[in-house]
Amino acid sequence: QVRLVQSGGGSVQAGGSLRLSCAASGSISSIFSINTVGWFRQAPGKQRELVAVITRGGSTNTAEAVKGRFSISRDNTKNTVYLEMNSLKPEDTAVYHCAAGGFDWPRTDPREYAYWGQGTQVTVSS
């Protein structure tokens, strides 16, 4: 079983930056079963949407709404994936979740991800 623990997030003014982290823990075999990690967000009254996703090999997929402002990276030695968020806007306000799956392709459908972090609130004020 894999456990994803998120850290980071909080409140910031528009134009500011935040970094989210997602650390995976569990048995060695379960950790190695994870190939792809994604960040999703859900604002009140809206559907969960992909923010960015990265495979073990480094392939990425980033939502158009955050391209050029957000970047996803991973440190396989620490079993951790990061989401660097710059030039934040009020519309970025949401609960952010990391999610992991065993496939080796930057899939965008949250239903395909087996493991989920606890979620963290990001609030951007104008």
ZICORCOR-V501988 format. One record per residue. N is the residue number from 1. PHI is phi in radians with two decimals (none if undefined). Layout:
n = [N N]
phi = [PHI PHI]
This chain:
n = [1 2 3 4 5 6 7 8 9 10 11 12 13 14 15 16 17 18 19 20 21 22 23 24 25 26 27 28 29 30 31 32 33 34 35 36 37 38 39 40 41 42 43 44 45 46 47 48 49 50 51 52 53 54 55 56 57 58 59 60 61 62 63 64 65 66 67 68 69 70 71 72 73 74 75 76 77 78 79 80 81 82 83 84 85 86 87 88 89 90 91 92 93 94 95 96 97 98 99 100 101 102 103 104 105 106 107 108 109 110 111 112 113 114 115 116 117 118 119 120 121 122 123 124 125 126]
phi = [none -1.83 -2.06 -1.92 -2.05 -1.68 -2.55 1.71 1.50 2.20 -1.99 -2.68 -1.43 -0.95 1.65 -1.43 -2.30 -2.53 -2.24 -1.85 -2.16 -2.39 -1.85 -1.73 -2.40 2.57 -1.21 -1.03 -1.15 -1.25 -1.08 -1.28 -1.37 -1.51 -1.93 -2.21 -2.21 -2.20 -1.94 -2.13 -2.42 -2.46 -1.63 -0.97 1.36 -2.11 -1.35 -1.15 -2.33 -1.24 -1.81 -2.84 -2.52 -2.47 -1.61 -1.04 -1.39 1.78 -1.20 -2.26 -2.51 -2.16 -1.12 -1.02 -1.13 -2.10 -1.05 1.50 -2.02 -1.89 -2.45 -1.95 -2.59 -2.50 -2.10 -1.15 -1.24 -1.89 0.90 -2.28 -2.05 -2.07 -2.20 -1.59 -2.08 -2.07 0.84 -1.13 -2.11 -0.98 -1.26 -1.44 -1.09 -3.10 -1.60 -1.82 -2.15 -1.67 -2.56 -2.33 -2.56 -1.49 -1.33 -1.99 -2.61 -1.26 -1.22 -1.88 -1.48 -1.06 -1.16 -1.53 -1.66 -1.53 -2.10 -2.34 -1.37 -1.37 1.55 -2.52 -1.42 -2.10 -2.16 -2.04 -1.75 -1.55]
